Amino acid sequence: MKALLSVSDKTGLVAFAKGLVLLGFELVSTGGTFKTLQENHVPVTAIDEVTGFPEMMDGRVKTLHPKIHGGLLALRDNPIHMKACQDHAIGLIDLVVVNLYPFEKTIEKPHVSLEEAIENVDIGGPSMIRSASKNYRSVGVVVNPDRYEGVLQELTANSGTLTPQTKADLAVEAFQHTARYDAIIAGYLAKKIGKSGVTFPEVMTPVLTKISDLRYGENPHQKAAFYKLEQEPGLPQFEQLNGKELSYNNIVDVDAAWQMVKGLTAPAAVVVKHTNPCGMAMGATQEEAYVKAFEADPVSAFGGIIGLNRVVNRATAERIAQTFIEAVIAPGFDSEALTVLKQKPALRLLILPHFTQVLPEKAYRYVPGGFLVQSPDEGVLSPATLETMTLAKPSPEQILDLIFAFEVVKHVKSNAIVVVKNGQTLGIGAGQMSRVEAVEIALKKAGAKAKGAVLASDAFFPFPDSVELAHAAGIASIIQPGGSKKDDESIRVCDHYGVSMAFTSIRHFKH
């Protein structure tokens, strides 16, 4: 029996190799792996003794040889293959243990050069893995050091052989390993040496790696798991400091809460239910922002998800602890806040290492059989970008509220209406088929507090009826994208009532 070992990750290598020797395996190895085994007194043959050629070109060429790939690919039950092995002195290889040059870790280093990255593109390793995997009925292939113990146990129990199912499972894992490796290389090189200015290439190779299985999906009868998109920043980088296991719905809502507050510069807080904000606010302090967000709709806030864009302090933690909350996501928690919140053992506390990081350049949405891909809805309004369309002009305080309201409405399911006053949402109308009904819901939520407030719409008003309702509730200023054929009618109604209206030329549909 012969095993070929060539690994970059030396974790568990020596113990595994010694176990193979005890089972009667002859070991063949390359470069650094050979050196490690020799230094640990493991009997091993160098690859160049098998091939008759030295490793050359700085190690670029060492295993690309018929005596290696013939030993991997030969079909044991094919007389022609066996005769070729005999005629050319090709020894059969029964087990391949390979993991690849650390390309992924290399490109994660700051300021890594393209040349260094290229030198960490493995050629011989993937070739051996693919050859062994293609011939999985005869050859076992191990690419993951976590597999060593189980493989060794099975070899020991079966006189040096692996079961057909184990070899098949290892081959599938091996092909997944090389596919992931190639996809990461392709993604990196597309950015470094691909055509400039290409946002949506003809072929995309996203890599998804499972983080964990989940208890169930949106509902208990659905199965689910959580995957991370390799080489992309985002929510999977969170660290959980306290609380129960996250559910599918928790993760979706935590993401929504994070997205809503991450881009705001002032202390901000949001309470989320079913991906929509129950309440969202800014304040002079974190505690003030949270209290305003919670009090915007305390009934809906029960059992919600909280997002905060500052490290959580004790005062805010004590406020949070006064009601039932499912999870809190923030840049961090100070020690006193953790002491308070960990008294609730089920409360999930999450931090992100780069809370305010820029979103990935692409946003994906799955539809059966394919993906929709778009750039994320980014961009922050400033007072200079607003175009006032009415005779009445918003005050400086109203302008701040208009900008905040339009930022909030971006995160509300369409059709979406948000009412704001003094940096606090007062009413939110989300996900309505009719825009005027969204207005009615938001104004009903706001009640008497709507007097003197501002109102934001995620898209234009197709009819002036929404403006009539807003005025009747006491709304003082409106912000909307504009672009309707009936914009002039809405503007005339505003002028009639002395309501100011600003256009953004930016629409914020969220489906």
N, C-alpha and C positions, 0 to 999 in steps of 0.2 A: 504494500500500500504506500502511496506517495501523496504528500501534501505540499502545496506551494504556498508560501507565506510572503506577502509583500504589503506592509501596512505603514501608513503615516501615523495613525493613532496607535501608540504602543500599549494602550491600556489593556491589562490582562494578558498580554502577548506571551510572556515567559511561562506563566503557569499553564496556559493553554497548550503551548508548544511542548512542554514537558509531559503533559498528559497524553498528547499524540504519540510521543516517542514511547511511552510506556505501553501503548496499545499496538506498537509495532510499525508505526508510520516512519517512512524515510522523509526527512524534511529538506526542501529546496527553498532558497531564499535569495533576496536581492538587497543590495546597498545597505541602508541603515538598519533594516530588519535583520539582515545577516549579521551585522556587527553586534546588534543587541543580543541576539541569540548566542553568538560566540562568547561574548563577555559574560554571559550567565551560564556558560558551560553546557549549552544545549547542542547536541550533535546535529550539524546542518551542513548541507552542500551548497556552494555558491552557484548562482544561476549560470555564470559563464562556464563552469565545468560541465553543465548540461548542454548548453548551446554550442560550445566551442568558440564563442566570440566574446570579447570583453565588453563590459558596459562602456558605451562611448557617447560622445557629443554631450558631455556634462550630464550623463544619465538619461538623456532623452531617448536613447535606444538601448534596451537591455532585455526585454521580454518578447519583443516582436520577432518571433522566430518559429519556424515549423516544429522544432522539437518541443516547444512550449504549447503552441496552439494545436498542433497535431495530437499531443497527449491529452488535451482538453476536449477536442471535438470528435475524436475517433469514436464511432459507434461500435460498442463491444460485440454486438451480435452481427456485425457486417464483415464477412470474410475479406472483402476487398480492403476495407479500412484496416483490419488487423494485419493483413499482408504488407500494406504500406508502412505500418509501424515497424514491422519486422525488417523489411528491406532497408529502411532508413534509420534504424536504431532509435526509434521514438518511444520513450517510456510513457506509459499511461499515468495520468494524474487523476487521483480519486477525490481530492479535496483542495479547494482554492480558498485562501483566507486573504482577502484584499480590502483595504479601504484607501481612499483616494487622497491625492495632494490637497492640502487645505485651502482650496481656492476661495471658499466662502469666508473663512477667517482672514485670509489675505486682503480681500477687498474691503473688509470692515475696518482695516487699519487706516488712521487718518493720513492723508497725503500719499497713499500708495501709488506707485507709478504704474502705467500701463505695462511696461516691460516686466515688472515684478509679478503683476497679475498673470501675464501670459506664461511666465515660467512655472506658474502653479496650476496650469491646465494639464491634467493628467491624461496621458495617451495610452500607455501600456496597461495601466490599471483597469480602465473601462473595457479595454479590448479583452483582457483575461476574464473579467466578470461576465461579459456578454458571451464569450466562447463557452465558459463553464455553465452559464445559465441555459444556453441553447441546448446543451447536452445534459440537462438536469437529471435525466433518468439514470445516468451513470456517475455524474460528478456532483458533489456537494459544494455549494458556494456560500461563504460566510462574509458579509460586509459590515456586520454590526458587532462590536465587542460585547454587547449585552447578550449576544447569543452564545458566547463561548461555553458557559457553564452547561446550558441545556444540551448543546451539541455534544460536548464531551460525555455527559451522562448517557446520552443515547448511543454514542459509539461504544461506550463501555458495556452497556447492556446488550448490544447486538454484535459483539465480536468485530468491532471496527467498521460497521456499516450503518448507514442512516436509512430510515424507512422511506419508501417512495413518496409518501405525503410530505414528510419533512423536507426532502430534497425539492419537491415542487414548491412548497412554501418559501424555502430559501431562495429559489430562483425568482419567484415573483418579487420578493423583497429586494433582490439584487437588481432586477430591471427597474424597479421604482427608484432605487438608489442612483443608478446611472441617469435615469430620466431627469430626476431632480437636479443632479449635478450639471447636466448639459443645459437645462433650462436656466439655471442661475448664471452660467457662463454666457449663454445667449443674451440674457437680459442685460448683463453688465456690458458686453461688447456692443450691443445695440445702442446703448447710451454713449459709449466712448468712441466708437469708430463707425457707427451706422450713419445713415443719411441725416443730416441736420434738419431740424424743423419738423420731423415726422412724429406726430403725437399718437397716431393710430396706425401702427405697422400692419402689413398684410397678414402676418402670423404673430400671435401672442403666445407666450409660454409661461403663464403664471404657475407658481408652485405652491400648493396647499399642503401644510403639514398638520396633522392632528395634534391638538393640545390635550383634549380630553373628550371622553364620552359624557353625555349629559343624561340626567335621569329620564327626561323625555323632551319633546319639542314644545310647540306652542300649546299643545293639549296632551293629556296623559297617554292617549292612544298612539301618539306619534313618537318615533325614535329620533334621536338627534345627537350630534357631536359638534365640537367647536374646533375650527381649523384656523391657522394663521397663514397669511400670505407672505411668503418669504421675501426678504429684501424690501419690505414696505413697512414704514412706521405705522403705528396704530394701536388700537385697543388691546390686542393680544399681549402687549408688553406690560399689562397691569400686574401689580402685586397685591394680593389679598391679605390684609392684616388681621381680619376678624370675620366671624360669621359663617353661616351655612354655605354649602356649595351653591354656586350660581346656577340659575335655571336658564333655559333658552330665552324666555321673556325678560329675565333680569338683564342678560347681556345686551339685548336689543335696546332696552330702556337706558341702561348705563351709557351705551354709546350715544344715544340721543342727548342725554344730560351733559355729557362731556362736550359734544359738538356745540351745544348752545352757549356754554360759558367760556370756552377756551379762547375765543378771539376777542373778548372784551377786556379793556385795560383797567377799568374801574372795578372795585370789589363787586362781584356779581354772584347770584345764586339762582337756581331753578329747581322746581319740583316737577317731576315728569311722571305721567301716567300714559301707558300705551303709546309711547313715543311723542306725545304732545305735551307741551308745558301746561301744568295746572296754574302755575304762577311763576313769574320771572321778574327779577328786580336788580337794580344797582343801588349801592349805598356808600356812605362815607367810610363805613367799616364792614367787615365781613358779617358780623352779627346783624347789623342793620339790614344788609342786603338779604340775608336769609329770612329774617323776620318779615320783611316786606313781601318776599316771594311766597312764604307760607301763608301769610294773611290775605294774599290775593284770592285764594280759594281754599280755605282750610278744610272744607268737607272733602273735596277731591284729593287733597294732599295726603289723606290717610292711606298708608300703604304704598306711598310713592317712592321714587328714586330721586335723590338729591345730587345736584352738581354744584360744586363751588370752585372758584378759580383762584383761591388763596389757600395757603396751609391752614388747616382747621385749628382754631384755638379753643381754649376751655369755654369761653363765654358762648361761642357758637355751638359747641358740643352740648352744653347744658340745654340750649334751646332745642336742638335736634332730639335730645333724649326725652323730651316731654311728650312725644307722640310716637305712634308706630310708623316706622320707616323701613323699607326693605333694604336699601343700600345707599351708600354715600361714595361718590367719586370726587377726588380732589388731588392737587399736586402733592399734598402731604398732610400729616396730622402731628401736632406737637405732643409731647409726652402727657401733658395734662388732659388734652382732648382724648387721647387714647384711653387714659384711665377712666374717664367718664363714659365713653362710648362702649368700651369692652364690658361694661356691666350688663350690656344687652348682648348675650352670647350669639344670638341669631343674626344680629345686624351685620351686614356685609360692608366692610370698609376697604376701599380700593384706592391705590395711588398709581399714577403713571409717571415714569421717570422724566418724560419730556411732555408735560401736560399741554404746553402751548405750541407744540411742534406744528410745522406746516403739514397740511393734508397731502396724501399721495397725489401725484399728478393725474391719476385716473380713478374714477369711481365706477364700480362694477355693479350690475344688477342682473340676476339670473332670471331667465325665462326658460320654460322647458325646451331643452335642446340647444340653448345658446345663451349669450351674454349681451346685454347692452353696456356700452362703455362710453363714459363722458368725462369731461373735466369737472372737478368739484365746483359747487356754487360758492365761490369766494368773492372777496371784494367788500370793502367797508365804505359806507357813505361818509361824506364829510359835508359840513354846511355849504362849502363852495360848489358841491355837485348838485345841490337841490335847485330846482327851477320852480319858483313860485308863479302860479298861473292866475292867481286871483288878485283883486284890488286889495283885499286884506292881506297883511304879511304876518307870518308867525313870529312871535317874540323869540329872543335868544333862548329862553327856557323851553319854549315849545319846540324849537328846532332840535334841541338835545333829546327831547322826548320823541319827536318824529323819527330821528335817526335810530334811537333805541327800539322803538316800536317796529320799524322796518327790519331791523336785525332779528327781532323775535319772530316776526311773521315768516321769515325765511325758513324757520324750523317747524312750522305748523302745517299739517296736512291741508292741501287745497280742497275746496275753496277756503281761504283763511282770512280772518279778520282779527286784529288785536287792538285793544283799547289800553292806553297808557297815560299815566299822570305821575309826575315827579319820580320818574325812573322806576315805576312799578306797574306791572300789568294789572288791569282791573277786570277785564273780560276778554275771553278768547273764544272765537267761533271757529271750529276746526272741522275739516273733512266734509263739508256740505256740498250737495250737488248744485244748490242754488246760492249764488253769492249774497243775495239779499237776505236769505235765511241765515247765512253765517253772520251777517251784520246784526240781525235780530238776536241771535244767541249771545254774541259778544256784548251787546248793549244790555241785554237782560241780566247777564252776569255782573256787569259793572253797576247796574242800578243807578241810584242817585249820584254815585261817585263819578259818573260819566260827564257831569257838568264841568266844563272847562278843560276836559281831557282831550287827547289827540287820538286819532284812529288811523290804523295802517291796513292796507289791503295788499295781498300778494300779487294781484293782477288788476287790470283796469276795471272800472265800473262800466258795464255795458248799457246801463240805464241810470238815470239820475235818482231812482227810488231809494238807493242806498244812502245818498247824500241827504235826502229828505228825512230819513230815519235818524241819521247821525245828528242833524240839526235839532230834531225834536227831542233827542236825549240830552242835548246840551254840549255836544262835541264842538270844540273851538277850532280845530285844525285837522286836516286830513293829508295823508301821504299815500301816493299810489304810483304805479309805473307810468300811467298814461298810455295812449295808443289806441283808444277806442274811437270809432267813427262818431260816437256821441260825447266825446270829451267836452265839446263846447257847451252841451246842455248841462253837464255836471258843474262846469265852471260857472255858468250863469246862475244856477241854483245857489252855489256857494256865495257868489257876489250878492245875490238877493238877500241872503241871511247874514252876511258879514263873516262867513267862515273862510278861513284861509285854506288853500290847497296847494301842495307841492308835488311835482312830478319827479320821478327818479330815472325814467327810461330803462329801468332794470326790473325784470319780472322774476318772481320767486316761487313759481309752481313747485310743489313737492308732492309727488305721487307715491 
